[in-house]
Amino acid sequence: MFVHRKKLSIIVPALMSSALLSLASSNISAQTEEAAESSSLHYSEVEEIIVRALPLSRTRLQSAQPVDVMVGENLADRRGMTLGETLQQQPGVQSSFYGAGSGRPIIRGLGGPRVRILEDGLATADTSTQSDDHAVTVDPMLIDQIEILRGPATLLYGSSASAGVVNIIDGRIPEQRAEEPLTGRFEIRGDNVADERSGVLRLDGGAGNIAWHLDGSWREADDYRIPGEARINDDHEHEEETHEDEAHNESNQLFNSFVESQSGTAGLSWIGERGFIGGSFRAYNSEYGVPAPHFHAEEEHDHEDEHDGEEHADEEEFAYIDMEQRSWDVKAGLDSPLRGISRATFRLGYNDYTHSEIEMGGMHEDAHDEEDEGDDHDHEHGAGTVFDVQTLQSRLSFETVPIWGWEGAFGLQLERERFEAEGAEAFVPDNETRSTGIFVLQERQWDAFTLSLGARAERTRVNLREHGHDDEHEEEHDDHGALADVDSRTFRNVSASIGGIYEFNDTWQASVNFSRVQRAPSQSELFADGPHLATFSYEEGNAELRTETAKAWDLTLHRHADFFDFEISVFRKDVADFIYLATTDEVALGFPVRETEQQDAEITGMEVQGVWQLITSDWGHFDLHAGYDRVNARLADNSYLPRISPERVSTGVDWHLGGWRGGVDVYRMLKQDKVPALETATPGYTMVNLRVAYEFDVGANTLEAFIQGRNLGNEDARVATSYLRDYAPLPGRNVIVGIRGRF
């Protein structure tokens, strides 16, 4: 395993060093890729960018559903270690935050199996939907464009997109002929909060009908620094636990929050007059600490003793995750393949994913030293649980020519996922999930009004490959009966939507969208039966779950003009048979039992954002931006849903003057005390971020040096949407310096 990782960790920095040397001496005259050219786009120009996740080459203003796009400066200035951190300042988006190594986007208060992460239309095919400590297999520094569809996107991408979609564009499969034999970009950065060292290199080129792509990334970061204590200690906690936490929090660092990752990608395409066909291969490796303690009960304690209330946290250990993914992708597009069809697009992807959760009793630096000396990390500490996932997915879509004023798209999507878990903490049994979906979307325009209609039919089947659990869990399984006698479930879901956009004039427009969407329960919601350390509980699935059905309304008002852009969205979602984990008063294997239950739920909220182009003077051009978002979520019994994001108010200023640019962002997270029983309320906090960059030319090439300050107030910030809110705050004051270039 580590042989591949060492090769990547050596090759990527070496390639970047070679690129820097060639940049200093070469006179390559090249145009950069489209995303690089958009590095200085202003907000008004972003409105015109094509959203790849939408059919028919539409922009965000041409969608009845709220859509946001991160690209150019906005993306470059806000890249984080995880996808969730990168997106966490977007309207309606938060992060699940499970330390520096894992953070998944949460859209309008919902995440996990309700938010789908795509790479140019295909799922990332990792295990991040099952557990918040499982990372999304994406390096934010290699992304060209991020598209966020807020609200149900089930019609296009299946029931696992019932709350929204995040689509990532990285250009790994070229679709256009290369304009130059070689173009590229690179970035190297470091920070002081975790002593991070990271870099990326991307190369694109080609000749004639052949185009190619290469990229690589590398990141190393130690435990990050925090303003104070890591753990919030309740009055009833034992004194020895406090002393242990202090020992793990020396030098105001969050113990076991390190991250190491490497990736490499190669893509090749043949491009003709009417279409293209191409493929890519990517290797992604990551190793990161899980900064939450893992508690273990003594194995010799019997079930009755545990229920008698004996101390269940007999031993506290930490763990880190060692992850690998290998991905093969094929994409093809053809113009006018059949009469009535303007374009056909085909996608095929295979992913082989594995990760080991390795328990350790000592500092992770020792483990790294052993790895560097060639020792087997797994043998030294023992892989507590190993997850293996093989995913095969394909998608065929057709765009239609206008017929009686209607144009649109239809298609077919197939997916198969084989999941295996081995170890004491394999809380989901081996299973296979197959899904088949067909979809159609059509729209028609009458002068200033555009009507959109859509529907999707989907069949999902989940089969247990081995019924039951390991022997050590069988007693708990028999007592609680989470799996009953069911070893497979089949769901047939139908979803539909209707929406409209009305343009009052060149400045104002309004859109409304109504959808009825259905979501099949995930394999963990159906069949989980074991200790899930990321949620600090023993999880019990429910094999008798019904389909989750939601009726959702979105209403958006948008103003688009030269000096002032404004958008307000309000939404409401009524969910029948909402699936959630309910805390019980039972204990299993020393953990509180959480059972998967269903109850109706109501989710409402709003998002507001505006940009004012203030002044242009000898001091430069200034833009003021501001925003506000909120989510309210309750169950039918009037209790609150867990880990819902609090209200947020944000403001900031962007500045440009020649090659100089900069800005300041300030956002306030309000206190979140609308929490269910036994969940901790989180106090509010204010984040202040600052950035300055200077762009200059070296021959025919462009460089940009930058410095950023994040959390300048050194706030002790607890994330309400995270299971770690009581164990791990966000990083403290951080200064990032780096240089990026295009050639």
Secondary structure by P-SEA (a helix, b strand, c coil): caaaaaaaaaaaaaaaaaaaaaaaccccccccccccccccccaaaaaacccccccccccccccccbbbbbccaaaaacccccccccccccccbbbccccccbbbbbccccccccbbbbccccccccccccccccccccccccccbbbbbccccccccccccccbbbbbbcccccccccccccccccccccccccccccbbbbbbccccccccccbbbbbbbcccccccccccccccccaaaaaaaaaaaccccccccbbbbcbbbbbbbbbccccccccbbbbbbbbbbccbbbbbccccccaaaaaaccccccbbbbbbbbbbbbbbbbbbbbccccccccbbbbbbbbbbbbbbbccccccaaaaaaaaaacccccccccccbbbbbbbbbbbbbbbbccccccccccbbbbbbbbbbbbccccccccbbbbbbbbbcccccccccbbbbbbbbbbbbbbbcccccccccaaaaaaaccccccccbbbbbbbbbcccccccccccbbbbbbbbbcccccccccccccccccccccbbbbbccccbbbbbbbbbbbbbbcccbbbbbbbbbbbbcbbbbbbbcccccccbbbbbbbbbbbcccccccccccccccccccbbbbbbbccbbbbbcccccccccccccccccbbbbbccccccbbbbbbbcccccccccbbbbbbbbbbbbbbbbbbbcccbbbbbbbbbcccccccccccccccccccccccbbbbbbccccc
